[in-house]
Amino acid sequence: MMNIKNDIKNIYLIGIGGIGMSALARYFLQKGKWVAGYDRTYSYLTSQLEDEGAVIHYDDGVEMIPDNIKADKNSLVIYTPAIPDTNLEKRFFMQSGHRLMKRAEVLGELSRAYNTIAVAGTHGKTTISTMLAHLLQYNKNKAHAFLGGISLNYNSNYINGRESGLMVVEADEFDRSFLQLQQTSAIVTMVDADHLDIYNNKAMLTAAFNEFISKTPQHLLIRYDTATNINAKSCYTYDLFNEKADFYVSRFRQNGMYYRFDLHTPEAVIENLDMGVPGRLNLENMVAAAAMAFMYGVNARDIREAVADFKGIKRRFEIVLHTRKVVYIDDYAHHPEEIKRTLHAVRTLFPGKKIAGVFQPHLYSRTRDFADGFASALETLDVCLILPIYPARELPIPGVNSDLILKKMQHDNARIITKKELPDYLKSHKPDILITLGAGDIDRLIDPIKAVLSE
């Protein structure tokens, strides 16, 4: 079996600008590999990768592939399921005899080369992975980390653990990718119905999580409520305030948008932790991250320092703007349960304030499967603006559009709006609190929205 860390010299990534693919690109660049790739869109991420040494082009064509990649059949070519078989470069590599691997397969191979902590669950993977990776930097062994978001502490979705043998990785259930991993330890957050285009029903999704859990030989940490619903024979549990869990919070105090708390572990209580990012959901995620860091030997003093130093993640309850007149928060929530929990966190932070939300549905299939859930979650907003569906990898489904959600809502201040119309709407309807929600390209509206609200 090839050793990806050592046996490959040239790496080519189709879709190099994706959040997961760019993390791999950064890993290989820092390992001294020659890295190139294609993406259809120039972005801040691809610009950073070019500055870091990657060779990138933005037109799909065999003639654009670097000659040394074409000539070296030992080059590793990586792609994601989002790349269709009609992609000219992918078709070329499928026929050329090059080594062609999915991103999940590459992470699977890397997981065999490291002591791997995999973070799984239908919600919270990116936040917990980033928190855990940050906490582990305070350990003498540190850790490599492949993240699904940009850590504000490191301005990157990859954290270089140098010579560490430890790795943190998100275990993505989409396309059963997480079953490719060979993890040593794992965290499981929640198992809510999702990706029904892959799993058909929740029972099949739960079966996949049970298979993932069965392959975890060392530390297994599961959210308390989740642990009662899956086949975890031996595990630690975590929760926010539930004293039945092995790890939980007590003496919770709120100071404005931020928190001070004690963390209970099976061995001791770590007192007076200060949380530097807002949102009770973030606090629950920090309990999971700190619990696993504790199991990997990070001491109480270093956990306290690391928690206070954690700055957050782009698009995960990110405070984009906070002035005397307006607060603007951006969040990646794209599932009804995530939206419900995120909006509850906003209400808790800003009681009595008028909250407006802009939601971009992600995928036709998810909109079809969870229209009722989206409608119920979004009804808690004072003003709800729904953008057209972001299709990602999917073709349209007849009868499925954003209006499907709107028609199920009992709400006088909900409407469909286009991205072009949104800035003018916000100019004339100044909200107290604004939150943007979604996993598509709504992030491209962040700077224009911030500019309008700052006027």
N, C-alpha and C positions, 0 to 999 in steps of 0.2 A: 504494500500500500504506500502511496506517495506521502511524503511529509510536506504539507503545504508551507510550513514555516521555513523549510530549508531547501526543498528540491525545486522550487519554481523561481525563475528569475523575472519573467515578464507577466504582468497581470493586465487583463483588459475587461472593463466592466460596461455592459450594455444597460444604460439607465444609471450612470454613475452619479447623477445629481440627487437621487432618492436618499431619504434620510438614513436608511439602513445600508444602502450600497456605498454611500460616501464615508460611512464609518469604517467599512472594510477597506476602502481605498486609502484612508488615513493610516490604518494599521499597516498595510503593506508598504506604504511610502516610508513609514518610520522603521520598517524592517529592512529598508534599503533596496526594495524591489523597484523595477521600472513599471510605472503605472500609467495607463491610458484608458480612454473610454469615450462613449457616445452618450449624449442626452439631447432630447429634442428642444430643451429650453435652457437658455443661459440664466443663471440665478446667483444669488449671493454665495450659496454653497459651492457651486461649480467655480466661481471666481476664487474663493478661498483655496479650493483644491489645486487650481492652476498655480496660485501663488506658492503652494506647498510642493509643487513639482510635477503634478499630473498633466498629461497631454490630453486635451479634450476638444472634441468637435461637436457640431450641433446639426449636422445634416446626415440623414440616414443613407449611407451609400458604401458599397464595398470598397470603392476607390479611396474612401476617407480613412479606412483602417490602416494604421501605420505598417510599413513594410516589414519591420522586425517582428511584429505580431503575426503577420501572415506567414512569414518564413519559418518561425519557431513553432513547430507542432506541440512542443512541450509548454507553450504559453497556457496560462489558465484563463479561460473566458468565463465570466460570471454574469448571470442574468437573473431577473425576478419574474414571477408569474404575471406581472403587469405588462411585460414585453410580449406582444402578440407574435405568432409564428409568421405573420406577414412582414415583420421587420426584416429588411434586406440583409442587414449585418448578421442577425441571428440565423437566418436561413443559410447564409454563407458558411458560418461556423458549424452548423448542423451537418453540412455536407463535406466539410474540408478535412475532417479527421482531427481537429483540435479538441483539447480537453474542455468540455462545456459543462458547467455545473450551476445549479440554482444557488442563490445566496444562502438558503437554508442548509444546503448540503455542505457549503464551505464552512459555515458556522458549526455544523456538526463535526466536521473534521478537526476544526480548531478546538472544539470542546474536548476532544480526546487527547489533545496535547497539553491541556491545562487542568488544574483543579477548578472546575466550573460551577459557579452559582447561577442558576437559571431562575429568572423571575417570570412567573406565568399568571394567567388570570385574564378575564375578559375586560377588566378595568384596572388602571393604576400601574401597569407594567413600567412605563417610561419613568414615571415619578419615583417609584421605589428603586428601580435600577440606578437612577442618577443619584438619589440620596445614598444608597448603599455604596456605590462606587466612591462617592465623596468621603463617606465615613471610613472606608477601607484605606484611603490615602493616609490616614492617621495611624495605620498599622505599620509595623516595620517592613512587612512583606508587600504592602500596597496591592494594586490589582489593575489589570487591563480591563477596559469596559467598552462594550458596544451598545450605544444608547439610541433610542428612538426619538430623541429630542436634543436640543442644544443646551448643554449645561451652562448656566450663567457664571459659574465659578471658573470654568475652563474654556468658555467660548468655543465649545466643540462637542460633537456627538461621539467622539472617541477619546478615552483617557488612557494615556500611555503608562503602563505599569512597569516600564523598563525591563528588568530581569525577573520580574515576579512570575511565579508559576500559577497565580490565581487570576481567574477571569470572571467578570460579571457580564451576563448577556440576557436580553429579553427573549423569552420563550413564546413565540408567536403561534397562537392556535390556528390562524388562517392557513388553509391548505395543509393542515396537520404538520406544519413545519416544525413545531416543537418536539415532535417525535424523532426528528433527526439528531437531536442533541444527546450527548452522553454526559449528563450533569452529575456532579458530586453531591451538591446540595440544591435545594429549591425553595422558593416562596410561591404560594398560590394565594391570590387575592380573592376574587369572586368568580363564580361560574354561572353567568347569566346567559340566556339564549342569545346567540349572535352567529354570524356567518352561516345562516341557514341555507345559503346557496351551496355550501360545502357539506354541512352535517345533516340537513333535512329536518332534524328536530333536536330538542335539548338533550334527550336521552343519548343520542349519538355523540353530541359534544361532551357530555359528562363521561361517557365511556373513554373518549380520547384523553381527557384529563386524568382519569383513573390509570390509564396505561402510562402516561407521563409520570405520575406519582410513583408507580410501581418500579420505575427505573431509577429512583433516587436513593442511593445507598447510605448517605450520611445525614446531614441536617435537613429536616423537612419542617417548614413553618407554614401554617395555613390559617387564614382568617377564621375566627371562631365559628361563625355561622356557616361558613363554607365547609368546615371540617365535619359538620354533622350530616352533610348531604353527599359526601363522596367516600370512597373506600380507602381512607387513610388509616391504616392499622396502628401506626405509631408516629406521632408527630407532636411538635409544639404548636400552640395556638397564640394568636394575637388579636387584640381588639382595642377599641378606643377607651371605653370606660368599664367594660365587663370584667369584673373581678374573677370570673371563672376561667378566664384566659390565662395563659402562662406569662404573657407580656401585655401590660395595659397601663393606662394613665390614671394618676390620682392627683389631688391638690391642683386641679386645673384653674389657672387664673388668666383672665384676658386683660391685656393692656392695649387699648385701641384696637388695631388690626392684628396684634401679635399675642403670643402666649408664653406663659411660664407653667411648667408642670413637673411632676415626678414620674419616672418610668420604673414600673415594677418588673423585675425579672424573677425567674425561679430561685435565684441565689441572693439577690440584694435589691435595694431600691436606689436608683440613681436620682438624686435630688436636684431640683432647681435647674432644669434644662430650659433654655430660652430659644424659642422657635422664631427664626428670622423671616419666615414667609407666612402669609395669612391663609386662612381656610382650614376648617376642621378636617376636611378630607385629606389635606396635606399633613395634618397632625397624625391622623390614623396611618397614613403611608409611612411617616417617619418612625412610628412605633415598629412597623415591620422591618424597615431598614436597620434601625438601631438594634433590634432583636437579633438579626442575622449577623451584624457586625460584632455584637457581644459574643455570639457563639463562635465567631472566628478570632476572638482574642483581643478585640479593641477594648481597652479598659475604660472605666467610668469617667475618668478625667478627660480622656481624648474624645469619648462620645459627646460629653458636654460641650467641649470646644468645637467639635465638628458640626454639631447640630446648630449652634449659634452662628457658625460661619457659612452655613448653607444659604445660597443666594437665590435658588430656584431654577426653573427651566423655562425656556421660551415656549409660549403657548400652553402652559400648564398653570392655570389660574395666575397668569402673569399680569401684574399691575402695570399697564402701559402708560397711564396718565392719572395723576392724583393731585388735583388742585382744590382750592376752596370751593369752587363751583361745580366740579364734575369729577367723577371717577370712571375710568375706562379700564375694563378687565378683558383679557382675551384668553380663551380656553379651547382645548382640542376636543372637548366632549362631543361625541357623535353617536351615542347610543342613549335611549331614553333614560336608563338608570343613571348614566353619567351626568346627563343634563339635570335630572332631578336632584342629585346630590350636589352638583355645582351651584344650582340656583338656590338650594337651601343654605349653602355656605354664604352666598352673597346676602341673602335675607338676614342671616345671623349677624353678619358684619355690619350691615347698614339697615337696622330696623326702622321702619317708617318712611324710608326713601322710595321714590318712584323709580322702578327698575325697567329699563328697556333692553330687549335682547334682539340680536340679529343671528339667525340660524341658517346655516347652509347644509341641507341634507347631503349625506355622502352615500352614494350607490343607489341605483334604482331598486335593487333587490332588498336592501335594508329598509328603504322607505316603504316598500310594499309590505314587508313582514312586520314592521313596527309602527305603522302610521298611527294606530290608536295610542301607543305608548308615547310617541312624540307629541301628539296633540295634548295628552294629559299632562306631560311634563312642562310643555311650553305655556299652558294656560296659567301657570303661576306667575308669569311675567305681567307687568302692568301694560307694557306695549310690546308686541311681538312682530318682528319683521322677518319674513321667510324668503330666502333667496332660491333661485332655481337649483335643481339637483346637480351636484358635481358627480359626473358618471364614473370617474377613475377608469377602471379596467373594463367597464360594462357597456353594452349596447342598450339603447332605450327599450323599456318594456311598455307595451301599449297600455294606456290608461294610468300609468304611474308618473306623477309629477308632484310638485310641491303643493298644488291645490288639493291633493289627496289628504294631506295633513290639515290644511286650513279648514276644509269642509267638516272635519271631525271636531273642531274646536268650538267651544262655547265662549266666545271672546269678542267684545266689541272693538277692541283696539289691536286686532291682528290683521295682517295683510301680506300679500306677495309683493316683493320689491326686487328690482334688478340691481346689479352691482353699480351700473351707471347712475341710477336714480338715488342711490343711498346717500352720497355726500350732500346733495341738495336737501334731502329730507332732514338730515341731521342739523343742517344749518337753520332750518325753520322750526324744528322740534327739539330744542335743547333738553336732553335727559339729565336727571341728577346722577344716575348710575347707568352705564352702558356696558353690556357684555356681548362679545362676539363668540359664537360657538360653531364648531364644525371641523372636519378633518380634510376638507378639500383645499381649494386655493383661496379661501377667505382670508388667509394670512396676508395676501397681497393688498388687502384693503386696510391693514392696520395703520400704515403711515398716513394715507389720505384721511382716515377717520381721525387720527390723532391731530392732524393739522387743522381739521374743521373744528374739533372740540377745543383746541387751544386758542382759537381766535377770540 
